[in-house]
Structure formats: structure tokens, C-alpha cells
Amino acid sequence: AQKITQTQPGMFVQEKEAVTLDCTYDTSDPSYGLFWYKQPSSGEMIFLIYQGSYDQQNATEGRYSLNFQKARKSANLVISASQLGDSAMYFCAMREDNTGNQFYFGTGTSLTVIP
Amino acid sequence: NAGVTQTPKFQVLKTGQSMTLQCAQDMNHNSMYWYRQDPGMGLRLIYYSASEGTTDKGEVPNGYNVSRLNKREFSLRLESAAPSQTSVYFCASSEWGGPKETQYFGPGTRLLVL
């Protein structure tokens, strides 16, 4: 079974609008971390935001927020006020406490911001 | 502070040739990782090193070997390259392997095996 599922291969959003990128995960470990990374066309992987399984509040980092719904096992990334520079691939990832050194990545969502 | 560096940036090999991908980090991290990225597949873990002196297999280790040379350096070796190993390879590091820690990635190595 896939540990991380990203069902949106491609998304479009109008500049200055908000967009939600979906991520669902599968784990039986009560302690885990969820991460989002951005990969622009230049290829580097850029860490965006982290959510811990025991965190009571949704994580936020500037224009990025994570809509964490633990019971549904979803960790959607919300980008507010989209900018042209947000056009990139976005990857959701998970790390479990009992397999702490392994990150599991989703297949990614390609986001295009339209002027 | 360069973060995670990888060499080379690009490489073309013929089937059966060998090569070593180099990775170094200057953040004093204990854990280091090698991933490959293929279109539509996300990143898949090849090998990792939880700390200096230890290495473990990840999801797709076949055809690869690794060496944790010291705390800073973690190399990936292809002994006999195959076209199926054409990919982009990323090295990453983290302070420890805890679930709260993010990984920091190098710029990647694009490998083409003919």
C-alpha cells in the first residue's frame, strides 16, 4: 500500500488566489511527521512546512499552511495569495517514528500559477 | 555554509561502466540519505546512513553500494550501470533520524546510462 498518496498530478491557480494541494497518508504508527517540499524547475528540493502527529494546531509558515485532519489521515497544503514563483512540483512526505530514517514521498503535484 | 553538495551535476555512462556519486554536508548532521527520482515516481530511498559507520538499505538498493566515509561524506557507487539506473539522484542529510526532522537536499545529479 502507498504510504503517501497525492491524487492531483497537475493543478492550475490564478495569481493571488489560494490553492489546496491534497495529500493522504497511511500509517499505523502513532508518532509521525508530515512534510511538504517544493521542487522548482531548477530541480532542488526546498522544505516548506512540517506537521507532527501530536501537534494540536495546524502548521503555518508564511503563505503556507497545512490542513491536518488526523482522523482522515490527510495533510493538505494550502498556499495563499499564489505568486508566479509558486509554479513548481510539490511533494508530500512522511516519516514514522518506528522507521525514523526513512522518508516516504508522494508522486507529487505540478502547480502552475496563471498570471 | 554550502549545505549539501553533490558531484558531479551531470554524467553520461555506457552500460556496464562504473561510477561514484559524491555527497558532502557541512551542517554536522548525523544522518545521510541517497534517493533517486524518476518521472511520476516521486523520490525513492536507495540507502541511508543513520550515523557515521552505519548504512542500511532503503526501498530500491539493488545495483548500488554506499560508503559513509566520515561524518561529512556519503558516496553512492554504481558498479555496473544499467539503463534502468538513468535517473536524478539526490543526497540529503538530517541532524538525526527523528520523525520531526526535515531533510536538507543537495542539488541533484542527473545520470544518463546509454
Boltz contact constraints between the chains, C-beta under 6 A:
constraints:
  - contact:
      token1: [A, 31]
      token2: [B, 99]
      max_distance: 6.0
  - contact:
      token1: [A, 32]
      token2: [B, 99]
      max_distance: 6.0
  - contact:
      token1: [A, 33]
      token2: [B, 99]
      max_distance: 6.0
  - contact:
      token1: [A, 33]
      token2: [B, 100]
      max_distance: 6.0
  - contact:
      token1: [A, 35]
      token2: [B, 102]
      max_distance: 6.0
  - contact:
      token1: [A, 43]
      token2: [B, 108]
      max_distance: 6.0
  - contact:
      token1: [A, 44]
      token2: [B, 107]
      max_distance: 6.0
  - contact:
      token1: [A, 45]
      token2: [B, 105]
      max_distance: 6.0
  - contact:
      token1: [A, 47]
      token2: [B, 102]
      max_distance: 6.0
  - contact:
      token1: [A, 50]
      token2: [B, 102]
      max_distance: 6.0
  - contact:
      token1: [A, 52]
      token2: [B, 100]
      max_distance: 6.0
  - contact:
      token1: [A, 95]
      token2: [B, 99]
      max_distance: 6.0
  - contact:
      token1: [A, 97]
      token2: [B, 99]
      max_distance: 6.0
  - contact:
      token1: [A, 100]
      token2: [B, 97]
      max_distance: 6.0
  - contact:
      token1: [A, 100]
      token2: [B, 98]
      max_distance: 6.0
  - contact:
      token1: [A, 100]
      token2: [B, 99]
      max_distance: 6.0
  - contact:
      token1: [A, 101]
      token2: [B, 48]
      max_distance: 6.0
  - contact:
      token1: [A, 101]
      token2: [B, 50]
      max_distance: 6.0
  - contact:
      token1: [A, 101]
      token2: [B, 97]
      max_distance: 6.0
  - contact:
      token1: [A, 102]
      token2: [B, 45]
      max_distance: 6.0
  - contact:
      token1: [A, 105]
      token2: [B, 42]
      max_distance: 6.0
  - contact:
      token1: [A, 105]
      token2: [B, 43]
      max_distance: 6.0
  - contact:
      token1: [A, 106]
      token2: [B, 42]
      max_distance: 6.0
  - contact:
      token1: [A, 107]
      token2: [B, 40]
      max_distance: 6.0
  - contact:
      token1: [A, 107]
      token2: [B, 42]
      max_distance: 6.0
  - contact:
      token1: [A, 108]
      token2: [B, 42]
      max_distance: 6.0
